[in-house]
Amino acid sequence: MLLVTTALYGLMAGTIQAAPAQQQTQPAPAPQQQEQSAPTTTEAEDEDAYDLGVTTVTGSRPRGAVDTDIPPDVSLSAEQIQAYGASNIAELMTYLEPLTRSSSGRTDLQPVFLVNGRRISGFREIMGIPTEAIERTDILPEEVALQFGYRAEQRVVNFVLKNNFNSLTSELTARRPTQGGRTVAEIEGNILRISGPNRWSMDLEHERANPLFESERDIERERVTGDPGTEDIGAYRNLLAETERNTVRGTMKRDLNSTTQGTISASLQDNSSRSFNGYPGLTFTLSPSNPYSTSATTQPVQRYLEDAAAGRRKTDSLTAEFGVLLDGFLGENWRWTFGADYNRVETDTFTARGYDERPFQARLDANDPSANPFAAFNPADFTRLPNDTANSVSQTLSAEATLNGDLFELPAGDVSTTFKLGADTRSLDSTSTRYDLQNHVSVLTDRSQSRDRGNVQASFSIPIASRRRDVLTGLGDLSVNLNAGYEELSDFGGLSTFGLGVNWSPIEKLSFLVNYTDEQGAPTISQLNDPIITNFNVPVFDFRTGETVLINQITGGNPNLDSDNRTVIRAGVALRPFSEQDFSIMSTWTYNRIDDYLASFPTITPDLEAALPGRFERDLDGNLVSIDARPLNFQKYERQDLRTGINFSRAFGTPTPPPAGALPGQPGSARPAPGGGGGTVMVISGPGPGAGGPPPGGGGQFRMGGPGGGGRRMQMQPGQGRFNLSLYHTYRFVDEITIADGLPTLDLLDGNATSSRGGTSRNEIQLQGGVFRNGFGAFMNANWREGTRLEGGTGPDFTFSDLTTVNLNVFMDLNQRTSWVEKYPILRGSRLQFGVQNIFDSRLEVTSSTGDTPLNYQPDYLDPQGRVVSLTFRKILF
């Protein structure tokens, strides 16, 4: 305790003086034991005591930090995390999306998740952990992913958990649009136990949402004159389906011996969806001789049969996941990891096809006077078509081993390397039955595809200059990374990856990161072999006729897909100008080119139909009937953008002074609230591995900089609050798709689009701000996207408006209201949260050059929910 007091008072006075070295009675623990060392008798008596060991604190790495010379882009303390108002890690990650988004432009990539600087068995292992258990969160650039055997295209998020933490959490949430029509109810439960390196948790979740129909929104749909069935057609056509989800997850992590940890995690999730596609449509033709004909020529008649069940769809899926991870050390410098995963997803889809109109058409052709095409129809007079069904079973079994350590030492530092060796097998078995309307037979398609893959990857980090080691100090800190990988696929052959990166920090406050990657990628077996499903009555705008039409949309796998080749060049700069302020500026320029670009089928445009006529089916009158929307290869995709952001955080308010005579860490002094993140005792990180960790509960740290340290920061003291602000702007120079040689280029920034929400915005701004003090907090997330336009060729042009959305969460920790808790003990450990998504009910407005707005571009169609309010009651027991 004397050591802690001496160092703390020295720090307060502006100097850190070396305390006398304490005689050690046993050797210092090995690096791998920093999470495993049991508390001494003194620590048990005063859990806030922290033996500093040697006093060389400058350049030390905080507990749980990633062992890398690349500093975090953002490092969030416990107080900053509380200002987001997130209940668990899964919710926190949705708020951190602007900070964790990959600069590669791929939206399907999750970050690489670590806990205490070590790999985990999967996101399911941590997603239910309450945010009160987090001591610190570090967000690092993509290049750090190489160190853990991943490619340099995913950011790394490292959660440092508190050493000792126990909680039981329950949460009830209700969400509903202010326009009504849909309610989402969710109940969650989590139990968590952390004791040093050992941890186990279990999550239970249930969510149910009722359907939303077109009749509950302002949808203007063309009605058929004289057909009573069209009066209520919107009442049986879903904008959002009825859904239900049930999930159970569990994780257990234990020390197996003094150098090895083991983790087992598993999850089971059941999803179901029920929807209606509207009344089934019937199309007849009347000859001039028919007694009901009103035309001298052949007359088309369109009708709807009032049977909602004939347009329903059911989808059920069951997902099971199981993972094992072993993590240990070889000697003092090498860490190894072995992980194995098994995933299985089974999906069943049932789609009703409507009615056979041929018998009634035969009566019309025979001029049967009892066959009146304009009279009220009885579904019993028609024959139901066979239903479409689809079943798919996807399975993945994978194993991977990584080895990370230092090969040898150079004057500027150690040459670190990571080797990865992996293998996996994947299979997708699908069976689908589709009714062929042209030949009037049911077609059975049975597919089975498997893929075996072996892969190897190696990366090397080579230090060139180092200020700490006084090597080429005029260059500052400089290191180079080389990485290469190769994978052999049973169905696509060999694919390679090569990358080169440079990390340069000429001065402590400024750093540059440049990276080049060239890699080949194969389509997933889902893209190749998903069952063929026909979606009926899908509204699309036909630019040739200038009308919104209901078509059959075919989705599923495409066995003719090729692999792609990706080139990514990235250059970033980070500036932390103020030593005493948590303020940083970052900017990243990214160039991305993909040859043989694998993509889902985009929204239809005249250029797209001209390039891919085989994907579009029209009848003899030129009306669009069907679109094959399965994935495909484009010749090339190019994107170039610049993303710049600032992050700022500071404490505010007057600290509450400790009781007179109380020393920091002694009884009677201010201490962290149980389970809370509020740091109240300044703690100097020890000399790296072997020095133990900060006190349980995650008390505040005064960071002394150095690798992974994230700069200098003083965390808030008792009575103070915390304010967070981040602002990011993205400017896109190029975003275009080349369909094939000799065909027009789809310029997504200027006149083309791949989705019904328009093209790509050239400018985009994301603003986040949060504040937290004494149990009260608020978090705001605002997004602005510049408008786009879509050229219709011979059809109308469309203009898509700018869109600004603002979300707000306000929360109150009822445990801080002492008088309320005394009167109502049930409020102990409770929190109430009120959220509003899209506060101003902003909708994308689409304007046609003809002055009207087609069905599938109407605001309520593009965004059926609009403003959504939510109320959450959460209770956590420690």
N, C-alpha and C positions, 0 to 999 in steps of 0.2 A: 504494500500500500504506500510505503514511503517513496518508492520509485515513481509511482503514478503521480503522487502529490508534487514531488520535486519537478517532474517534467511539465506538469500542467501549469504550475506557478511560473516556471521559466518561460513557457510559451506565452502566458498572459503578459509578462513583462517585455515581450518582444525578442527574447533570446531563448535558445534551447541549450541548456548546459548539460554536459555529460554527467550522469549520476554514477556513483561508484558501482563498479561491476559487482554483481551478486555472485557469490560462490555457487557453482552448480553442483548438485549432488548426483545428477545423472546426465547422460549425453543428451544433446538436443535431438528431438524427434526428426526422422527423415522427412523429406518434403511431402511424401504421400500421406503423412500422418497429421497434417495440419488440421484436418477436420475430425481426427479421431482421438486426440489427446484428451484424457479425462481431466476434470477440474481438480486442482489440488485442494488441500484442506482449507487454505486461506481463501481460495476462490469460492469454495462452498460457503464459507462464512459471509463473504461479501461478493456477490455475483457480479458487481460492477467493477471489481478490481481487474486490472489488465497488466500483466507483467510485460514490460517493454523489452526485457532482455537487454541486448546491446542497444545503444542509443543512436545508431546510424539510421536516421529516419528519412533523410533526404534521398529521393529516388526510390523509396520503397513502394511496393505494390499493395494496394488494399486487399483485404481478405476476400477471397473468391474471385479476384479479377482474372481475366484471361491472360495467359503468359505470352504476351506479344509486345513488340516495340511500336505497334500501330495504336495510337490512343483512341478511345471511344469518340464517336461523333457527338454523342449525347450521353450523359451520365445522370440518372435521376435518383435522388435520395428518397428515403421513405416518406418524407414530408411532401415532396413533389409528386410522388405517386398518389398520395392521399388526395391531393388537389384535383385529380382526375375524377374522383368519385366512383371508380370502378369497384365492383364487388369481388371479382376474381381475375385471374390472369387472362382468361379468354376474353372477358369484356375489356380489360386494359389494352389488349392488343388491337381491338377495333379502334380505340381512341388514339393509339400510337401509329396508325397506318401511315400518316404523312412522314413519320420519322423512320419507318421500317420498310418503306416501299423500295423495291429493287430498282436501281438506276438502269438495269438492262431493259426495262420497259415491259417485262413479262409480269402479268397480273396473276398468273397461276402459281407463282413461287412463294411459298411461305419462307420466313426467315429461318435461319439455323438457330435452334433453341439450346441454350446451355443452362446448367444450374451450378453455381459456384465454380464456374470456369471449366466444367466437365460436361461431356456429352450425356444426353438422356436417351431413353428408349423410344421417345416419341412425344409429340405435343400432348397426347392424351394423359401423359404422366403428370402434367403440371397445370392443365387448363382450368381445373376447379379449385386451385389453391387460392385462398383469400389474399387480397393485397396487403393485409396487415402483417402477413408472414414475410414480406419482402423487405429486405434491408437496403437494397440498391439494385438498380437496373442499368446496365450498360448496353448501348447500341453501337455496334462497330461496323465498319465498311465491309464490302463484299470480299475484299482480299483476305480477310481473316478467316473466311470459311474454308480456304485451302488448308489451313492448319488442322482442320478436323475432318479432312477427307472429302469435302464438298467442292463443287466448282465455284469459281469466283463470280457468281451471279446472284447470291443470296446474302442479304445482310445478316449479321450475327447479333442475337439478343441474349444477353447473359443476365439471368436472375440470381442475385445473391440472397439466399434465404437466411433468416435468423437462426442462430445456433440452437435455440431451444424455443419451441413454440407449440402450443396445443390449442385446438379450437374445434368447436362444433357450430356449424353455420346452417341456417335455414333462410330461405328467401321466397317471397311471394311477389309476383309481378303481373300486372294487367296493363295491356296496351290497346288503344282504340283510336281510330281516326276521328277527328272532330266532325267529319261528315257522317259518321256512323257506318253501320253496315257490316263491320267486322270487329271481332274482339279476339285478342290473343291472351291466353292465360298460361302462366308458367310457374312451376314450383321446383325449387332446387334445394338440395341438401348436400353438405360436405362435412366430413370429419377428417381432421389432419393432426398428425403427431410427428413432431420433429425433436429429436434428441441427438444433438451433435451430428454425426454422419448418418444416423439412422432416421428413416422417414417412412411413414405409411399414410395412405389417404384413400378415401372412397367417396364417390360422387353418385347421386341419384338425381335424375332430371325427368320432368314430364312437361310437355308443351302441347297445347291444343289451340287451333285457330278455326273459327267458323268461316264459311265461304263468303265471297263478295260477288254479287251479280251485277250485270250491266244496268239493270233496272234501278239499282241503288246509286247510280251515278248519272251524270249528265252526258249520256252517250246518244248521239243522233245517228240512228241507223236507218237506212232506206227500207221502207216497208212496201210490200207488194199490194197494189190496189185491189180491194175486194177480197183479200185473204184475211179472215178473222184470226188465223193462227199467228199473224205477224204482230198483232196488237201487244202480246205479252212475250214476244220472243226474247227480250232482254232479261226477263225474269228467270230464264233457264239457260243463260249463257254466263259462265264464270269469267270474271276478271282475275280473281284470286281463288284458288282451290281450297277446299277444306283439308286441313292437314293435322296430323298428330305425330308426336315424336316421344319415344321413351328411351332413356339411356341409363346405363349403369357402367361405372368405371372404377378401377381399383389399381393401386400401386403399392409396392413394398420395396424398400431399398435398405440394404443391410451391409455392414462390414463382414466380409467372409474371413479375413485374417488381417494382419497388420498392414498389408500393402494392397489389398484387393477389396473392391466393393461390387455388390451384385444388385440388380434391379429387375423386378418382374412387374409388368403392367398389362392390363387387359381391359377391353371394353366391348359392350354389346349394345347396339342401337337398332331400334325398330322404327321405321318411317312408313307412313301411309298417306295417300292423297286421294281425294275424291273430287271430281269436277264434272261439269256439264258443258257440252259444246253447242247447246241450243237445239231447237226443234230440227228433226231431219228434213232436208229439202227434197222436193219432188219436182221434176221437170217433164212436161208433156208437150206434144205438138198436136195441133188441131188442123185437119185439112179443111179447105173451104167448104166441103160438102157436109161436114159435121154439123148437126143441128144447133150446137152451142157456139159455133164459130161466128165471129164478128168481123172477119177480114176476108178479102177476096184472095188472099195468099195464105200460105202455111203460117199458122199463128203459134208462137211459143207461149206456154203457160207455166208459170213457176208458182209452186204452192209449198206450204209448210204443214207437216202433220203434227198435231198437238200431242206429242208423246215425248216428254223430256228424257225418259229412261233410254230412249233409242239414241241419245247423243251423249251418254255418260262415259266416263273413263275412270278406272281404278288402277292405282299403282301402289304396290307394297314392296318394301325392301328390308332386308335384314343384313346388318353389317357386323361382323365379328373381327376383333383385332387382338393379337397377343404378341408381346415383345419381351425379350430378355436382353439385358446388357450387363457385361462384365467389364470392369474398369480397374486397372491396377498400374503398378510401377515395376520397372526392371532397373535395379540400382537406383542411382540418384538422378539420372538425367533422362531416362526414357519412360514414357507412359504408353500403355497399350490399352486398346479397347476392342471388345468383341461384342457384336450385336446380332440378334436374329429376330425376324419378324414373320408373322403369318397373318394374312388378311383374307377374308372371304366376304363377298357381297353377292347376295341373291336378290334378283328383282323380277317381279311378276307384273305384267301390264295387261289390262283388259280394256278393249275399246269397242263400244257398240257401233254398228255400221248403218243403222237406219233400216229402211224398207225397200223392197223390190218394187219398182214402178212399172215393170214390163206387163204384168197381167192387166192393169188398168189401162195402159197404153194400147193394148190389143183390143180392148172394148171400145176405146175411142176410135181406133182405126176402122172398126166394124160399124161405126155410127150407132152404137148402142144407146138408145135414148135414156136408159137408166144410169148411164155413166156421165154424170154432170161434173165437169172439172172445176166448176165454180161453186159447187155446193159444199156444205160442211162435211169434212171427211171423218170417217170412223176408223181408227187404227186397226180395228178387228177385221176390216175389209182388205187389209194389205198383209203381205207376208214379210216377216222380219228377215233381214239378211244375216248370214252367219257372223258372229263376232270375230274381231281380230284379237289374237292373244300373242304374248311374247314372254319368254322366260330366258333369263341370262344368269349365269353363275361365273363370277370372276374370282380367281384365287391367285395369291402371290405368296411365295415363300422365299425369303432372302436371308443371307448371312454376310457379314462384313467385318473385317479386322483392320484396325489402324494401329500404326506405331509412330510415335512422335518423340523426337528428342534431338540432342545436339551431336552432330557428327564429329566436329573438331573445332578448335578455337583459332580465330584469326585475331590480329591486333585490335580490330574494331569490335570484336565480340564473337560469340559462338555462331557457327553455321548450323541452323536448325533445319530439320527436315520432317516431312510426314509421308509415310508410305501407307497406301490403302490397297487392300485386296478384297474383292467381293464377288459374290455369285448369287443369282436369283433365278427362279423359274416362275413364269406367269402363264395362266391359261384363261381362256374365255370361251365358254360353251353357251351357245344361244340357239333357241328354237323359236320361230315365229310362224304364225298362220295368218295370212292376209287374203282377203277376198278380192279377186280380180274382177272389177266391174266390167271390163271389156269382154272377157271370155266367160264371166259368171261362174267361176270355179274358185274354190279355196286353194291357195298355194302354200304348201309347207316348205319352209326353208330351215335347214338344220346346218349350223356352222360350228366348227370347233377349231380353235387356233391356240397354239402355245408358243412360248418363246423362252428359251434358255439364254442366259447372259452371264458372261464372265468379264470382270473389269479390274483394271489395275491403274493406280494413279500415284504420282510422286510429286512433291513440291519441295523446293529448297529456298531458304531465306538466307541471303549472304550479306553480312554487314560490310560496308565500305568505309564509312567514317563515323566517329563517335565522339561527342563532347565529353561524355563521362569518362571515357578511356583516353582522352587527349590524343586521338588519332585523326589527323586531317581536320582539325577543329575549324578551319576556315570554311569547310563544307557543312558544318553542323552535324546532324545525324543523317546518314544515307545508307539505304539497304536496297538490295535487288532481290526479286523473287522470280524463280523459274518453276514452271509446273507443266506436266505432261500427263496425259492419260490415254488409255486404249481400252475399248470394250468390244467384245465379240458377241454378236447376236446370231442366234440360230437361223433367223429368217431374214436378216439384213446384212450379214457379214460383219466386217470390221469397221469401227468408227473411232476416230481419233480426236484428241483435244490437246491444244497447246496454248500456253499463256505466259506472259512476261509482265512483271510489275516493278515499279520503282516507287519507293517511299522516301521522301526527302523532307527534312525539317531544318532549314538553314538557321533558324532561331527557335527558341523554345515556344514562342507564341504562334508560330506559323508552320504549316506543314502542307506538302503537296503529295498527291498520290496519282500515278499514271498506270494504266493497265491495258494490256492488249490480250484478247482471247479469240482463238479460232477453234470452233468445235463443230462436230457433226451430230445430228440428232435424228432418231428414228421415230415414226409415229407410234403412239401407244396401241396396244392391242384392242383397246376400246374404240379408238378411231378406225381401226381396221375391221373389227368384227362385232360391233354392237348389233343387236337384232334390228331388223328393218321394221319401223313403225310408221304408220300413216296417221297424220293428224288432220282431222276433218274440220271444215268450216273455219279455216285460218284466214283472217282478213289481211290482205296485202294491197298496196296501191299499184295498179298497172299503168305505167307511164305511157304505154302505147294507146290505151283507150281513155286515159285520164279518169279512171273510176277505181273505187275500192271494190274488190271482188273477194268472194270466199272460195278458197282453193283447198286442195289436198296437199299437205306438206309432208314429204317423205324424209325421215331422219333415220340415222343408224350408222353403221360402219361402212367404210369404203376400202375394199381389199386391194385397190390399185394405187394406194398412196406410196410415195417415195420418201426417202429420208431427206432432211434439209441440211444446209451448211450455214453456220452463224459466225459472223465476225462482229466483235464488240470492241470499241476503243473508248476508254473512259479516262478523263482527266479531272481531278478534283483538287480544291484548295480549302483549307480550314484555317481560320484565324481566331485566336482567343486573346484579344488585345489587353484585357484587364486581369491582372493577377488576383485581385481581391473580389472580382465580380464573376458570377456564373453567367458569362455572356460569350456567345460564339457566333461566327459567321461562316457559312459553308456554301460552296458552289461547285457543281459537277456538270461537265459537258460530256454528253454520251452520243456516240455514233453507232448505229446498229444496222447491219445488213444481213438479210437472210435469203439465201438462194434456195429455190424449190420450197418456198414458204408454205408450211402446213397451216391451214386455217379452216375455221368453220365457215359455212356458206354465208356470205354477207347479204345485206338487204339488196333487193333487186333494183337495178338501174338500167337505162337503155344500153349503156356500154357493156354492162355485165351480160345482158341477154344476147347482145351481138357477139360477144366473145365465147359464150358457152350456150349455144342454142339447144344442145342436147339435154340441158338441165331444165328446160322449160317446155311444158306441153300446152298447146292451144287446140281448141276445137276448130271445126271448119269455118266458123264465123270469126275466128281470130280471138276468141275469148280465152283468157288464161285459165287453165283448169288445174294444173299441178306444177309443183316445183320440187326438184330433187335437191334437198338442202343438206346432203351428207358432206362431210369435210372433203377438201381438195387441196392440191398443190398449185400455188401461183408461181410464176417464174422467179419473182424477186420482191422483197419488201425492204424498204429503207426508211430509217427514222433517225433524226438528229435533233437533240434538244439541249437546253441549258436550264438546270434547276438550281435556284439560289435560295438560301434560307437563313434565318437568324433564330437563335434560341436564347432566351433570357429568363433567369429566375433569381429571386431574392427574398430574403426574409423581411418582414415589416412588423412594426409594433414595438412596444417597450417590453423587454423581458421582465418576468416576475423574479425578483431577487430571492435567493435561497434564505432560509432562516439564519438569523445571526449566529455566527460561530461555526456554521456547518461547512465542512470542506467538501469539494466535489467528490462524489462517489460515496460519502459517508451517510449514515442514517440521518434523516432530517433534511438532507439536501434534495434538490429537485431531481427526480429520476424519471425515466421513460414510463409512460402509462403501460399497463400490461397489454401486450399485443400491439401497442400503437407504434407509430413510426417516429414519434417526436423525439429527436435527439436532444438530450439535456446535459450530457457530460461530454466534454471534449476528449477525444481519444486519439492518440497518435498511433498510426499503424506501425506495427512492429517491423523488424528487419527482413520481412519476407517469409518464405516457408520455414517452418520450424519454430516460429515465435508465437504460435497460438492465434487467436482471433479476438475481435472486439467483444465486449460483453454481450451476453444474450439480450435480445430485445432490440438490437440494432441502434445503440446510442450514436449520437452525431459524431462525425469525424472532421478533423481539420486536415484536408489532404495536402500533402507536401509536393505533389507533382510527380514526375517520373513516368515511366512506361505504364500505361493502363490506368494512371491515376486520375485522368480526366481534369487535371488542373487544380487550382487552389479554391477551396470552398469552406465557408463557415456555415454549418447548418443552424437552423433556427433554435432559439432557446425557449424555455417555458414561458408561455404568455404571448409569444410571437406567432405570426402567421406566415404563410408561404404563398408567393405569387409566381405563376409560370406563364410564359408567352412564347409562342413559336409562329413564325410567318414564313411561308414558302411560295415562291413564284416559279412557274415553269413556262419557258418560251420554246416553242417547237419550230425549228427551221424547216424540217422536211418530214413528211409522213405520207408515203405513197406506195402503191402496190402496182407492179407490172404483171399483168395477167399472162401475157405471152408475147413473143417477138412479133412486131408488126401490128399489135393491138394497142388501143389507147391506155395510157397510164391512169390509174385511179389516184388522183391527188386528194387525199382525205382532208387537207387543209383548205382546198379551194375547189369546191364543186362536186365532190364525190363523198360517199359514205359507205360504211360497212354495217351500220345498225339503224334501227328505226328512229333513233334519237339524233340523227344527223352525222356530220363528219367529225373530225378531230378538232378540238378547240386549239387555236394557236397560242392563246394565253390562258393560264389557269392559276388561281391564287387560293391557298389554304391558310386559314388563320385559326389558331387555337389559343385559348387562354383559360387559366384555372386559378382559383384562389381558395385557400383553406386556413381557418383559424378557429381554435377552441371548439372543434366539432362541427362547425358550419362551413359549407363549401359550395362552390359553383364551378361548372366547367362548360365552356362555350366552344363550339366547333363550327366554323363558317367556311363555305366553299363558293368560289365564283368561277364560272367558265364562260369564255367568250363565245358568242354566237357563231354559227356556221351556215353554210348554204349547200343546196343540192340541185345540180343542173339536171333538168328532166329531158333534155334532147328535144324530141318532137312533142313531148308532153310538157306539163307545167313545171316551173321551177319552184323550189321551196326554200324558205328562209327560216332558220331555227334561231330563236332568241337567245340572248345571254341568260344565264341561269345562276341565281344566288340562293343558296340554302343556308340556314342558320339553325343549329341544334343547341339546346341548352339543357343541362342537368343541374338541379339544385338539390343539395342533400343536407341533412341535419343528423348529427350523432346525438341521439336522445340521452345517451349515457352521460353527456356533458351537462345536462339539465338536472343538477343534484336534487332540487326540490321535487321535480317530477318523479325521479326514480325513487325517492323516499316515499312518496305517496302511492306510486304505482310500480312496485318492484319488478313487474313483468317487463318494464321498459329498459331494464339493465342490459347493456350490450346491444341495444336496438338502434337502427338507423332508418330514417324515412327519406325516400328519394322521389322527387318529382321531375319528370323529363318531358321536353317538348321537342319533337323532331320536325324540322321544317316549320319554324315558328311563323313565318309570314305566308305559309301555304303557297309557296312559289311553284309554278308549273312551267314546263317548257312550252312555249307558244310557237306553233308552226304556221306559217303564212304561205299560202299558195299564190302564184302569179295570177291565177284565175279568180282569187278572192275568197275561195271556200277552203275548208279544212277537211280532208278525207278522214274516214273513220279511224284508221289506225294511227293518225297523227293528232287526234283530239286529246286535249290535256288530261282528261280523266282516264283515257285509254293508256296513255304513256305512263301516268303516275296515278293509279287508282286510289291510293291512300292519302296523299297530300300530307297535311298536318296530322301528326300522331302524338297523342299524350300518353304518358305512362306513369304508373304509381307503383313503387316498390317498397315493401316492408322487409327489412332484413334484421336478423338477430344472430349475434355471434357470442358464444360463451367460451371463455378461456380457461 
